[in-house]
Amino acid sequence: MDSPATSRDVYREESKLESKCSPRRPISPPPLKRRKLTPQQTFSTSNASRLETPSVSACTPDANTEPETSPIYCALSSKPKSTVEDKQIRFIKSPFSLTRIHDLAPSQNVDCVDLSDILCDPLIRDVWIFNYLHDIDFIMSHLDPDVKNTVKVHIVHGFWKQEDPNRLNLHETASRYENVSLHAAFMPEMFGTHHSKMFIVLRHDDAAQLIIHTANMIERDWKNMAQGVWRSPLLPLMAESSPSNSAASGSGAEYGTGERFKHDLLNYLEAYDRRRRVCKPLRDKLANYSFEGVKGALVASVPGRFRQEDGNQTTFWGLQGLSKVLSSIHIPNSESGEPREAEVVAQISSVATLGPTDAWLENQLIAALSHSHGKKSRLRTRVVFPTAAEIRRSLDGYNAGGSIHWKIQSAQQQKQLAYMKPMLHHWSNDSGDGVQSSGRNRAAPHIKTYTRYNSEGSVDWALLTSGNVSKQAWGDQKDTEIRIASWEIGVLVWPALFSTGEDEAKMIPIFLKDIPSHMDAKGIADGTTVTGLRIPYNLPLRKYGNGDIPWVATTTHTTPDWRGTRWLL
């Protein structure tokens, strides 16, 4: 590939200057007593204003691009921008955050998360890092320098072949750190990957924390690519006699509760131990923590074949798990009592080969995404994926394209592109006035989100996940059996989770910040709990024009990117 080499050393020196971690600052020993943990943060005043973002065009609309006419997007794009009279509205911070973009201004990184925010904490005792790619030197550079040699770092990967260069590199690098342990996941499917992206942190103050995100553990993913992060509250240790110390205790709990989340997470970790001991020590420790403060449902995939009627199965994976969770969510009707019009936006960084017809896409993935409590109507689905022009104009240019995948070379892949083309929308919509900017126009997307929007301009549910659009990630169902190839993990949230139980609950799209304000909530009644949802792309969406095609990393691109680099194979 004709691309300039990046300087890891230069970037690491810059990172050290910017890091919150400093070996010169005083460090306190762990407290002798457990400290009181802070509950879910809420906001009842409006002091966060919308920030204006300079528009840098990453998408020149095709002359044949159809205008967006969906009432859902009209509602979103016509939201008033002026401040309104003070009301009694309870505001909840977005459950999902974006990662900090190194080359963007502070105004576009408000409330964003850096890797140091997760790892650079002297109270970390053990950290388990589940991912597809791990740069161990990069990971270790983000630990607190005072404790980096004592923190027990566990790397969970999927490179099971002894001769795999990725495995050999991991072992060579890990050998330089006495406190790093490697764990190979069970990989029964030849074309599967260990694609889950998660941290599990155990702390000296008897707390634990779970972080589910979308970035590989490599420098490129945490520098200038758009990524998403969900962080649990700090989880306290339970009393030794607590009855909820096992996965079985949460099998009958409702989706969205901490008890159910814990049940499904422990079952997910147990799946690693089907052939050999991988995660049992972690699972045994995590069983002793309370998940009461967690608001969300775990949606995960583990490789294997699973039957829906299996009476011993209490956690469901892939499409089956997604359908189960969505079927438990009550979607309120409109004020007139009629079902609200809705549609799903699938924003992903990879589309696998799905077949020459839309059978799997329509009858399995979209059918699962269309579920809600008591309703099975098929929802319109839009897919957000960058074009070659958007990759060329991204901050890292073509270098970012190596993490974003779609193949269109074969006849079967061309047929797939044909049936998916009507669904495709740009990552960046820089078409002019009325566009709500996410501040991520020029940050190439590696984030994966699935969001159900309704015609009132609010959100019915949202999923942040490692899972792209593929059979390997979500599974391929034949009759009552589903076959899954890859490990994936995500968190699904919806408005009612954040309600007090006596108030109306809404979730609204917000941009350039994590905390909603009255400016975002005009038209919402007093007494409502309003949860913000940080949106990573611009709204309204803009459809692909007739001449637009998705970015393809497996073909040559001779048009130079903004840095003058070409993509040559």
C-alpha atoms as one frame of an Amber mdcrd trajectory, in Angstrom:
protein
   0.000   0.000   0.000   1.422   3.410  -1.002   1.042   5.163   2.328   3.438
   7.025   4.623   4.651   5.320   7.762   3.296   6.666  11.027   5.643   7.442
  13.904   4.489   5.580  16.996   7.339   7.035  19.038   6.417  10.641  18.193
   2.766  10.052  19.032   3.617   8.362  22.313   5.779  11.323  23.324   2.848
  13.638  22.534   0.530  11.388  24.512   2.799  11.543  27.539   2.657  15.344
  27.508  -1.139  15.315  27.320  -1.726  12.411  29.701  -3.425  12.868  33.027
  -0.941  10.342  34.405   2.181  11.873  35.865   4.819   9.998  37.834   5.484
  13.215  39.784   2.022  13.523  41.308   1.434  12.085  44.794  -0.278   8.730
  44.989  -2.398   7.664  47.932  -2.542   4.072  49.098  -5.855   2.192  48.663
  -8.390   3.069  51.381  -8.818   0.595  54.184 -12.591   0.805  54.019 -14.836
   0.571  51.010 -15.796   3.973  49.811 -19.348   4.926  48.977 -19.995   4.639
  45.252 -21.670   7.400  43.299 -25.082   6.587  41.765 -26.131   7.316  38.180
 -25.449  10.967  37.476 -28.522  13.110  36.732 -28.927  16.756  35.815 -31.804
  19.085  36.585 -30.414  22.368  35.323 -29.443  23.559  31.896 -25.943  24.998
  31.701 -24.567  23.129  28.694 -25.061  24.983  25.422 -24.855  23.608  21.920
 -21.410  24.140  20.426 -20.957  25.243  16.862 -18.618  23.065  14.806 -16.786
  24.299  11.733 -17.994  22.348   8.720 -15.268  20.565   6.778 -16.784  18.893
   3.770 -16.235  15.155   3.698 -19.182  14.451   1.459 -19.994  16.321  -1.715
 -23.613  15.371  -2.426 -24.199  13.606  -5.725 -26.443  15.544  -8.065 -28.750
  12.547  -8.162 -28.922  12.119  -4.389 -32.513  11.875  -3.259 -33.635  14.344
  -0.584 -34.464  12.877   2.810 -38.256  12.872   3.125 -38.870  10.503   6.048
 -41.024  12.161   8.743 -38.637  10.714  11.296 -35.715  12.717   9.943 -37.866
  15.777   9.341 -38.682  15.669  13.065 -35.032  15.369  13.975 -33.767  18.074
  11.643 -36.473  20.576  12.615 -35.730  20.490  16.353 -35.593  24.132  17.565
 -32.172  25.460  18.478 -33.277  28.283  20.782 -33.396  28.084  24.567 -36.788
  27.639  26.206 -38.392  28.521  29.530 -37.133  26.614  32.555 -39.123  23.467
  33.308 -39.069  20.601  35.727 -37.323  18.078  33.536 -34.894  15.482  34.833
 -31.900  15.143  32.510 -29.771  11.982  32.298 -26.324  11.868  30.746 -25.941
   9.807  27.573 -25.190   6.163  28.417 -22.826   6.083  25.416 -19.843   8.393
  24.931 -17.477   8.985  22.028 -13.709   8.662  22.215 -11.465  11.697  22.026
 -10.185  12.529  18.540  -6.532  13.570  18.707  -6.598  16.011  15.764  -9.898
  17.768  16.535 -10.477  20.916  18.561 -11.591  20.733  22.213 -15.062  21.976
  21.197 -15.515  18.748  19.238 -14.254  16.558  22.091 -16.606  17.701  24.851
 -17.384  14.839  27.284 -15.270  12.432  25.222 -13.273   9.520  26.628  -9.572
   8.864  26.207  -7.880   5.537  26.863  -6.082   7.123  29.807  -9.469   7.868
  31.393 -10.019   4.109  31.536  -6.573   2.710  32.309  -4.605   5.480  34.023
  -5.860   4.922  37.565  -3.558   3.929  40.453  -6.431   2.021  42.083  -6.570
  -0.581  39.294  -5.457  -3.971  40.602  -6.415  -6.270  37.711  -7.611  -5.477
  34.204  -8.959  -8.001  31.706  -8.814  -6.750  28.120 -10.966  -8.590  25.578
 -10.345  -7.615  21.953  -9.490  -8.601  18.401  -6.172  -6.715  18.147  -3.848
  -5.854  21.041  -0.721  -3.694  20.941   0.636  -4.577  24.376   3.246  -1.783
  24.420   0.492   0.721  23.582  -1.729  -0.661  26.349   1.036  -0.566  28.954
   1.918   3.036  28.080  -1.566   4.108  29.229  -1.439   2.531  32.674  -0.580
   4.750  35.618   3.239   4.887  35.580   3.455   4.370  39.346   1.661   1.015
  39.209   2.085  -0.178  35.605   4.500  -2.912  36.691   2.213  -4.272  39.399
  -1.225  -4.193  37.726  -2.163  -7.683  36.580  -2.988  -7.333  32.879  -4.929
 -10.160  31.226  -5.143 -10.157  27.413  -7.973 -12.262  25.918  -7.503 -12.845
  22.166  -8.657 -15.244  19.469  -5.440 -16.265  17.698  -5.527 -19.999  18.373
  -3.165 -21.217  15.640   0.328 -21.713  17.059   1.976 -20.350  13.900  -0.293
 -17.290  13.569   1.979 -14.187  13.304  -0.435 -12.223  15.493  -0.180 -14.861
  18.217   3.598 -15.031  17.944   3.840 -11.238  18.205   1.608 -11.201  21.293
   3.741 -13.830  23.015   6.980 -12.069  22.121   5.758  -8.709  23.440   4.107
 -10.164  26.560   7.366 -11.890  27.497   8.839  -8.455  28.260   6.241  -7.777
  30.964   6.081 -10.026  34.018   2.576  -8.795  34.887   0.957  -9.571  31.480
  -0.879 -12.865  30.932  -2.296 -14.107  27.622  -5.517 -16.105  27.273  -6.626
 -17.633  23.942 -10.403 -17.812  23.491 -12.111 -21.007  22.378 -12.637 -20.647
  18.594 -14.694 -23.596  17.251 -15.642 -21.905  13.935 -12.973 -21.599  11.226
 -14.134 -18.193   9.957 -14.921 -16.706  13.349 -12.963 -14.016  15.187 -12.665
 -12.892  18.784 -14.214  -9.517  18.014 -15.567  -8.499  21.450 -14.152  -5.258
  22.852 -14.346  -4.975  26.619 -12.423  -4.071  29.767 -13.213  -5.592  33.136
 -11.425  -3.705  35.904 -10.967  -4.894  39.492  -9.815  -2.187  41.896  -7.999
  -1.896  45.207 -11.011  -0.127  46.761 -13.158  -3.276  46.427 -14.978  -1.955
  43.369 -15.170  -3.288  39.825 -16.078  -1.679  36.520 -17.115  -2.934  33.114
 -16.353  -0.972  29.929 -17.759  -2.100  26.567 -16.500  -0.230  23.504 -15.740
  -0.472  19.778 -11.983   0.149  19.430  -9.181  -2.318  18.846  -6.343  -1.942
  21.320  -4.057  -0.276  18.800  -2.923   3.322  18.472  -4.785   4.053  15.221
  -8.180   3.164  16.674  -7.769   5.476  19.690  -6.254   8.417  17.810  -8.453
   9.709  14.993 -11.220   7.160  14.427 -14.777   7.607  15.690 -15.403   5.067
  18.479 -18.016   4.538  21.178 -17.763   3.646  24.878 -20.239   2.433  27.511
 -19.047   2.448  31.119 -20.831   0.839  34.032 -20.957   2.610  37.376 -18.448
   1.354  39.940 -19.754  -1.980  41.188 -19.436  -2.646  44.944 -18.630  -5.978
  46.567 -21.626  -7.796  48.037 -21.867  -9.432  51.403 -20.542 -12.988  51.332
 -23.953 -14.429  52.179 -25.767 -12.639  49.350 -27.997 -15.006  47.324 -27.126
 -13.309  44.026 -23.514 -14.463  43.817 -24.247 -16.895  40.969 -25.389 -16.519
  37.377 -28.470 -18.660  38.061 -29.855 -16.067  40.473 -30.641 -13.627  37.643
 -32.182 -16.016  35.123 -35.713 -14.796  35.824 -34.879 -11.107  36.146 -36.149
  -8.585  33.622 -33.934  -7.379  30.793 -32.460  -3.990  31.598 -31.914  -4.725
  35.286 -28.482  -5.110  36.816 -29.391  -8.584  38.042 -30.187  -9.783  34.518
 -27.110  -8.061  33.097 -24.911  -9.861  35.619 -26.563 -13.207  34.827 -25.893
 -12.824  31.105 -22.340 -11.511  31.577 -21.369 -14.432  33.832 -22.804 -16.855
  31.265 -20.838 -15.064  28.548 -17.601 -15.468  30.528 -18.433 -19.106  31.271
 -18.619 -19.783  27.518 -14.857 -19.182  27.291 -14.249 -22.226  29.482 -15.973
 -24.857  27.355 -12.658 -26.519  26.407 -10.114 -25.143  28.861  -9.934 -22.697
  31.742  -9.774 -19.142  30.392 -12.062 -16.799  32.326 -13.066 -18.850  35.377
 -10.907 -16.866  37.848 -12.437 -13.618  36.588 -15.963 -15.025  36.591 -15.607
 -16.286  40.143 -14.446 -12.860  41.337 -17.053 -10.901  39.382 -19.849 -13.027
  40.849 -19.181 -11.312  44.185 -20.013  -7.807  42.934 -23.395  -6.080  42.869
 -24.646  -4.957  39.459 -27.634  -3.126  40.931 -26.589   0.217  39.413 -26.302
  -1.118  35.839 -29.006   0.050  33.433 -28.905  -1.816  30.130 -29.157  -5.229
  28.548 -26.175  -7.300  27.445 -26.423  -8.371  23.796 -23.584 -10.752  22.976
 -22.523 -13.555  20.643 -20.496 -16.655  21.431 -19.409 -19.154  18.772 -21.271
 -22.429  18.421 -24.646 -23.936  17.558 -27.608 -23.184  19.805 -31.228 -24.344
  19.812 -33.886 -21.903  20.953 -35.922 -24.621  22.660 -32.985 -25.783  24.792
 -34.465 -25.740  28.285 -31.041 -25.406  29.898 -30.201 -22.204  28.020 -31.022
 -19.053  29.981 -28.920 -16.571  28.010 -29.480 -16.311  24.274 -26.830 -15.262
  21.799 -26.684 -13.385  18.515 -29.988 -12.772  16.732 -31.863 -14.869  19.282
 -30.557 -12.750  22.143 -31.252  -9.504  20.286 -34.837 -10.603  19.555 -35.403
 -11.605  23.189 -34.260  -8.237  24.525 -36.189  -6.163  21.977 -39.337  -8.234
  22.523 -39.248  -7.192  26.181 -39.290  -3.448  25.407 -42.643  -1.674  25.495
 -42.709   0.981  22.754 -45.257   3.681  23.676 -47.881   4.701  21.133 -48.220
   8.259  19.878 -50.388  10.793  21.697 -53.281   9.770  19.433 -52.966   6.191
  20.642 -51.681   4.890  17.321 -48.332   3.112  16.929 -45.592   5.596  16.096
 -43.806   5.316  12.802 -40.248   4.147  13.369 -37.145   2.963  11.588 -33.741
   1.543  12.477 -30.373   3.037  11.538 -27.551   0.492  11.434 -24.251   2.386
  11.467 -21.350  -0.017  11.055 -17.720  -0.297   9.903 -17.897  -3.626   8.075
 -20.348  -5.523   5.889 -19.585  -9.177   5.231 -20.640 -11.263   2.241 -24.288
 -12.036   2.973 -25.333 -13.864  -0.196 -26.741 -12.966  -3.644 -30.238 -12.340
  -2.241 -31.453 -10.313   0.712 -32.863 -13.388   2.492 -30.552 -13.256   5.537
 -30.558  -9.463   5.770 -34.354  -9.117   5.578 -35.570 -12.314   7.197 -33.028
 -12.565   9.981 -31.200  -9.330  10.888 -33.903  -6.788  10.006 -36.613  -9.112
  11.361 -34.752  -9.270  14.696 -34.233  -5.489  14.790 -37.977  -5.008  14.193
 -39.057  -6.779  17.386 -40.757  -4.977  20.257 -43.150  -6.086  22.969 -46.296
  -7.417  21.335 -45.388  -6.066  17.885 -43.720  -7.685  14.882 -44.133  -5.150
  12.074 -41.096  -4.955   9.766 -39.221  -1.671  10.157 -37.520   0.274   7.429
 -33.761   0.023   7.930 -31.059   2.440   6.864 -27.361   1.597   6.760 -24.678
   4.231   7.422 -21.339   3.410   5.811 -18.593   5.716   4.430 -17.791   6.181
   0.750 -14.274   6.316  -0.702 -14.520  10.123  -0.796 -15.255  10.228   2.919
 -12.274   8.011   3.697  -9.996  10.152   1.491 -11.039  13.272   3.401 -10.896
  11.716   6.849  -8.212  12.874   9.287  -6.014   9.834   8.617  -6.918   9.599
   4.935  -6.553   6.162   3.377  -4.774   4.854   6.477  -8.159   4.799   8.222
  -9.591   2.640   5.447  -7.657  -0.412   6.570 -10.130  -0.834   9.453 -13.308
  -0.515   7.349 -14.428  -3.397   5.156 -16.822  -4.185   2.313 -16.082  -6.367
  -0.723 -17.821  -5.802  -4.064 -15.523  -7.558  -6.538 -17.313 -10.880  -7.196
 -20.622 -11.338  -9.006 -22.287 -12.382  -5.728 -20.925  -9.317  -3.960 -22.180
  -7.091  -6.778 -25.677  -8.542  -6.325 -25.438  -7.846  -2.623 -24.440  -4.240
  -3.287 -27.438  -3.882  -5.612 -30.003  -4.934  -3.001 -28.320  -2.954  -0.226
 -27.769   0.247  -2.227 -31.255   1.691  -1.502 -30.472   1.437   2.239 -27.066
   3.133   2.123 -26.424   6.555   3.632 -23.298   8.678   4.020 -21.342   8.823
   7.253 -20.925  12.591   6.732 -23.740  14.882   5.655 -22.217  18.299   5.000
 -25.000  19.411   2.702 -25.723  22.726   4.400 -28.174  24.377   6.785 -30.416
  22.249   8.956 -27.763  19.570   9.546 -27.024  18.688  13.149 -23.304  18.062
  13.334 -21.809  15.280  15.431 -18.322  16.759  15.167 -17.114  13.481  13.651
 -17.405  14.320   9.931 -13.699  13.786   9.361 -13.142  10.989  11.878 -13.505
   7.738   9.951 -16.027   5.448  11.680 -15.053   2.303  13.527 -17.983   2.663
  15.924 -21.009   0.353  15.501 -24.481   1.476  16.576 -28.037   0.314  15.905
 -30.688   2.887  16.796 -34.481   2.904  16.508 -35.788   6.421  15.836 -39.469
   7.343  15.929 -41.534   9.967  14.119 -41.620  12.236  17.190 -37.876  12.803
  16.883 -36.891  10.666  19.856 -35.185   7.285  20.279 -36.964   4.036  21.208
 -33.739   2.097  21.882 -30.038   2.144  21.017 -27.339  -0.527  20.850 -23.575
   0.042  21.021 -21.775  -3.130  19.974 -18.746  -4.723  18.383 -21.069  -6.519
  15.946 -21.097  -5.464  12.303 -23.502  -6.637   9.597 -22.424 -10.252   9.175
 -23.626 -13.809   9.674 -20.458 -14.497  11.654 -21.364 -11.804  14.211 -25.125
 -12.314  14.543 -25.521 -15.946  13.487 -27.340 -17.776  10.715 -30.577 -19.394
  11.824 -31.961 -22.578  10.293 -35.310 -23.554  11.783 -34.748 -23.347  15.564
 -30.943 -23.655  15.485 -28.596 -20.714  15.153 -24.923 -21.027  14.189 -22.600
 -18.243  15.342 -18.921 -17.951  14.392 -17.574 -14.962  16.342 -17.381 -13.472
  19.807 -19.195 -10.114  20.039 -20.504  -7.954  22.865 -22.690  -4.873  23.200
 -25.092  -2.958  25.453 -28.674  -2.028  24.568 -30.484   0.829  26.347 -33.950
   2.370  26.155 -35.722   5.346  27.797 -37.697   3.535  30.528 -34.476   2.251
  32.144 -33.690   5.765  33.369 -37.179   6.661  34.605 -38.078   6.886  38.298
 -41.100   4.716  37.545 -43.629   7.498  38.019 -42.605   9.853  35.236 -42.676
   9.734  31.451 -39.355   8.772  29.903 -37.815   9.916  26.644 -34.458   9.460
  24.966 -33.402  12.196  22.572 -30.527  12.535  20.092 -27.873  15.001  21.232
 -24.772  16.269  19.467 -21.321  17.492  20.543 -21.976  16.698  24.222 -23.208
  13.935  26.529 -25.558  15.988  28.695 -28.947  17.061  27.288 -30.316  20.495
  28.091 -33.558  22.441  27.817 -32.425  23.591  24.401 -32.690  19.969  23.235
 -35.993  19.312  25.020 -38.448  21.869  23.646 -41.920  20.402  23.409 -41.266
  17.826  26.128 -43.681  17.984  29.066 -42.756  18.878  32.620 -42.081  15.893
  34.825 -40.356  13.933  32.063 -37.057  12.101  32.457 -34.982  12.937  29.380
 -31.961  10.789  28.607 -29.560  12.055  25.976 -28.095   9.755  23.347 -24.783
  10.952  21.881 -25.079  10.538  18.092 -21.820   9.859  16.202 -23.052  10.886
  12.724 -24.795  13.957  11.315 -28.580  14.118  11.036 -30.579  14.112   8.881
 -28.910  11.337   6.932 -28.136  11.699   3.230 -28.714   8.791   0.894 -26.061
   7.548  -1.504 -26.399   9.072  -4.945 -26.432   7.031  -8.136 -22.657   7.318
  -8.498 -21.774   6.582  -4.870 -20.361   3.249  -3.745 -19.111   2.174  -0.320
 -15.444   2.279   0.591 -13.671  -0.947  -0.439 -10.284  -1.642   1.123  -9.507
  -4.576  -1.168  -9.320  -2.530  -4.352  -6.871   0.112  -5.591  -7.750   3.809
  -5.169  -5.557   6.022  -7.353  -7.204   9.320  -6.420  -4.932  10.831  -3.727
  -6.349  11.444  -0.282  -6.084  14.931   1.246  -2.493  14.159   2.303  -1.468
  13.148  -1.213  -1.385   9.391  -0.512  -2.802   6.734  -2.850  -4.176   3.315
  -1.869  -2.346   0.786  -4.042  -2.624  -2.991  -3.758
